[in-house]
C-alpha cells in the first residue's frame, strides 16, 4: 500500500510572483541541490514542500 500526498506545485512564474525569485535563481538552486524540480511534459514544477524546506534552512 502506498501513501499519496496532494502537495501543491508551483510553476516558474508562480515562484517568481510568490517568492520573488527568477528562473535563473531557481536553476542555480536546483544545480546546487538545494531544491528539486519536477518536469510534467514541457512544464517545470516545484513542490511547495521543497520550497518550504529550503526557506526554513536559510532562516536558521
N, C-alpha and C positions, 0 to 999 in steps of 0.2 A: 504494500500500500504506500502511495506517495502523497506527500502533502504539497498542495499548490497554494502559493500566495498570490494575492492580487496587488502586486506592488505597482505603484504609479510610475510611469515612464515619461521622460521629457525629451522633446526634440531639441536640436541645437538652438533653434530660435527661442523656444521656451526657456532654455537655460540662460540665454542672454537676457531675456526680459525679467526673469525671476531673480537671477543671481548676479547679473551684470558681468558675465564672462563671455569672451569672444570665442569663436570657433578655434582660433589658433591656441588660445589658452587651454581649451578643452583637449585639443590634440596633444599638447605638451603634457598635461596631467595624465592622459592615457599612456603616452610613451614612458613616462616616469613610473607608471604602475600605481599611481595614486587613486585613480578611478578606472572603472571598466565601462566599456561601451558595448551595446548590442546592436547588431545590424538586423533590420527587418526589411528585406528587399533592398531598395536603394536608400532607405531611411536609417539614419543613425539615431539610436535612442540611449538615454542614460537613466538608470534606475534611481528613484528617489532615495532608496536606502544607501546607495553608493555615494550620493551627494551628501547626505546627512552624515555618513561615516567620515567622509573627507573633511567636511566643515567642523565636525567635532574634534578631529585630530589637529586642525590648525588653531583651534580656540583653546587648547590645553595649555 
